[in-house]
Amino acid sequence: MSVSHTPERVLMVSKLNPPASRAAQVQRAELCHKILSASAAKLVVVRASAGFGKTTAMTQSMSRMNASGVATAWLTIDDADNDVSRFLFCLNASVSRLTDSDDRLTSGEAIEKQTASEAAFNIVARLSENRSAFALFIDDFEKIHEQSVLGLIREIVEHLPAHGQIIVGSRHLPELGLGRLRARGQLLEIDVSELRFSVEETTEFLVNRRQLELSQDDLIRVHNRSEGWATALWLTSLALEGNKNPQSFIQRFSGENDAIADYLSHDVLAQQSDGIKNFLLRTSILRHLTPSLCDALVPGCDSGAMLRHLDTRSAFLAPIEHEQLTYRYHSLFAEFLRAELHAQYPEDVTALHLAASNWYENSGRVVPAIDHAIEGRAFGRAMVLLEAHAGRLLSQGRMKLLARWLGDLPMEQLKEYELLEMIYIWAIGFTRGPDEALEMLSMTNLEASESVVIKSHILAFKPLMMCMMDRYEEASELGRAGDGEFSGYAPFADIISINSRANVFSVMGLYDRARQLIDGARDAQFSHSSSFNSMYSESLEGLIDLQEGRQKQAAARFRLAVGATSSTYDFSHTSGNAWAGVLHANTVYEANNLELAARLLHVYGPLVREAGLPDHMLISDIMLSRLAFNCGDVDRAFQALTELEHLGRTRKLPRVVATARLERSRLFLVQGRGDAAKQELDRAGNEQLWQRVRKHRMPANDLQYIEMARLRWEVLVGDAQSALSPLEQEIKEAQESSLYRRVLKLKLFKAIALYRCNRFEDSIVVMADIMPTCCAEGYVRLFVDEGSAAGMVVKIYLQTFRAAGHQSDPVFVSYLEGLTEAFGPAIVLPPAIVPEVDEPILNSLTRKETRVLQLLSEGYSNSAMAEKLFVSDSTVRTHLRSINSKLNASSRTQAVAIARRHGLI
């Protein structure tokens, strides 16, 4: 085919030069490294829809190549380049920048005398003359659709020299024989998943480049909503400039935002054919798109072919991993499309949702079927589906889902369905707390219902809510009143009643009776399976195991309890799972798996706070505080306790308030701040409250009660000798009550007290008594959370154990060594081996160095100290080196010990 005759052209300089970079651009270092490292690839395809940063990634890669000595050239495509001669004219001009030859082939006259194949061959020949590495960047490649131009480029790529590379930026997959190149390992594909900004890049752009003052939570929210789409982040930054209430804007940030909508309307939707627009709008109501489901919403359309077409041409449609032929829209794009659908075709919305609901029901997927019925405001259909399936979902513990659905229904319509109204109240109890659920119950006529099913639910509901409100005496009375009134018509409620009674007996210390009831609840579940009740039963017995010192058995039960509700559905759908999840996190924390514990609490902690479970809130937030302290974030550790105390006061839970103060006292002791710890103890001393706690077996207060807290203070900073006698009494009472985990903690305090009284051999004897049990059960944080004093007695016991030649049990030795390592720098040296320091040297410490020492002794990390002192991390490290040098200390720990001995801190 001969190249057609065209008039002489004036080449625009802008086509041969990349766009100028802006100061606000974020450096895409990983992307550039990937492109520069792909030396085997003849072709690099950077593919994404408009605004994902293709051009930026290419220009930054080009700059890095230039800096490393690689010759580069640029060509921006426009619609006119579908004319072969024009394209060759521009391509030759670009290639001339890569070669040392003259421009003899760039004139229109020379081009006209060649066929397309000859032109491709001559371009390759010119490129081959240059032996050094080169790269040709071609942007906006999606504008080329002329097959002769595409064929010419395929020829060039096929015969490209080994040291050459072509980098293409396109909105869709170019027709360049990618399959063949992919099979040869000569293709690198950069798609939208790699072009999306990471959280760190989003932070870099909004905070460092755009100078916006946003919290980390706000940054994560913007990142999640934009899904790392660069243009959305840019438009958001413009909207946030000068905005007096950025949090409010971020909360409302969506695809319906004017700037986002305008961009998507003009740059994306307007570019599509009428058939594609219709498909996009009608399927925008779907969270996931499959060919069969889309066919139900767009009759007459070959949805499979349409989805494959969109997948190659739009980054706003993404495949779902591990799901064949299943896709989803970018969240902002989906919101924009739904807004357009409501604006243009409001009369079609309900029918589309009904079509989706019917398809899902016929496919056996009830949850999305109900979702679409409610979203389409087809409440009658929603009621029918819920009436058939809500009871099963309740038994599975899907409380948040039920609360959302039933809360979206018209209340007047809901009142016509007694059982659904009762299920809604159950769901509210587990998601928004017992106070709101009981108030809601009082506003209905359910307590006057003649239905035996509703009566069974009421009998089960009230005692459980009393337990959740820390009102166990009332729960016990209600439970006794309902004994023997199980109807058999409401298995879920009947089994809840059994479990609630078991919970009350457990708190009262009647473990044998509690276990009998738990076994009864398990037996009942053989004929009426309920994953929620299974979780409840296993959690209850796990708590008994925990208090009786069977740490590993408790851990196994909590893992089983978490799996009871998450085996069928993801845990994010149920608050019931959080009940067991926090307890599981607690045993993970005790084993010193802090990273996993933190991840679990990130999921389950907010759920138990919403539900208002006192013991679970205490366990969760105290763990979060300790995790923060362990990372050196002391401020966050105290903030967690302050928030917990405030929550207890707001929810009218005095036990939560007092226990938060006990934990704050312990934290002060770990910092060596005895006076502050004593003040917190005095503030927590509600004697009437603690008498009630003493009488019961509250899970969160097994190791957190006023007598133990006072003994801890005496042992660590007070009169250790005077603590020995009350310690013996506490140990005796704990043993008689089968509270063997408490016994271990009290005996640890006894060992520390004996050590402080210089009764070293007696201290070792006590440690020898408890260590085999602690090893067998895997206790770690039981020791480590008591700070350096506990670390010292553990270390001395290990040294004594080794000196006696007891190395025959490798498991025990490994446990002792791991336990010692878990203390890290918290173990301080005994005063006898802390080196003396001359007074003049002590006086040479600057005020800033003394402040650093103080913060160091309180547990702050380097980064936290830098924030406190308004200096950089490197400045803190400089201060620490200077302190160690002046005090002749070999470590941070020794520096703190010297400073304490000489009264500097």
Secondary structure as UniProt FT lines:
FT   HELIX           13..16
FT   TURN            23..24
FT   HELIX           29..37
FT   TURN            39..40
FT   STRAND          43..47
FT   TURN            50..51
FT   HELIX           54..67
FT   TURN            68..69
FT   STRAND          71..76
FT   HELIX           79..82
FT   HELIX           84..95
FT   TURN            96..98
FT   TURN            104..105
FT   HELIX           108..112
FT   HELIX           116..129
FT   STRAND          134..139
FT   HELIX           141..143
FT   HELIX           147..158
FT   TURN            162..163
FT   STRAND          164..170
FT   HELIX           178..184
FT   STRAND          187..190
FT   HELIX           192..195
FT   HELIX           199..203
FT   HELIX           204..209
FT   HELIX           216..226
FT   TURN            227..228
FT   HELIX           230..240
FT   TURN            241..242
FT   HELIX           246..252
FT   TURN            255..256
FT   HELIX           258..267
FT   HELIX           269..271
FT   HELIX           274..282
FT   TURN            283..285
FT   HELIX           291..297
FT   TURN            299..300
FT   HELIX           303..313
FT   TURN            315..316
FT   STRAND          317..319
FT   TURN            321..322
FT   TURN            324..325
FT   STRAND          327..329
FT   HELIX           331..344
FT   HELIX           346..348
FT   HELIX           349..362
FT   TURN            363..364
FT   HELIX           366..375
FT   TURN            376..377
FT   HELIX           379..395
FT   TURN            396..397
FT   HELIX           399..408
FT   HELIX           411..414
FT   TURN            415..416
FT   HELIX           418..431
FT   HELIX           434..442
FT   HELIX           446..448
FT   HELIX           452..468
FT   TURN            469..470
FT   HELIX           472..481
FT   TURN            482..484
FT   HELIX           491..507
FT   TURN            508..509
FT   HELIX           511..527
FT   HELIX           531..547
FT   TURN            548..549
FT   HELIX           551..566
FT   TURN            567..568
FT   HELIX           571..573
FT   HELIX           576..590
FT   TURN            591..592
FT   HELIX           594..611
FT   HELIX           614..630
FT   TURN            631..632
FT   HELIX           634..650
FT   TURN            651..652
FT   HELIX           654..670
FT   TURN            671..672
FT   HELIX           674..684
FT   HELIX           687..695
FT   HELIX           699..701
FT   HELIX           706..716
FT   HELIX           720..736
FT   TURN            737..738
FT   HELIX           740..756
FT   TURN            757..758
FT   HELIX           760..777
FT   HELIX           781..784
FT   TURN            785..786
FT   HELIX           788..803
FT   TURN            804..805
FT   HELIX           810..823
FT   HELIX           824..826
FT   HELIX           831..833
FT   HELIX           839..843
FT   HELIX           847..857
FT   TURN            858..859
FT   HELIX           862..869
FT   HELIX           873..887
FT   HELIX           892..901
FT   TURN            902..903
//
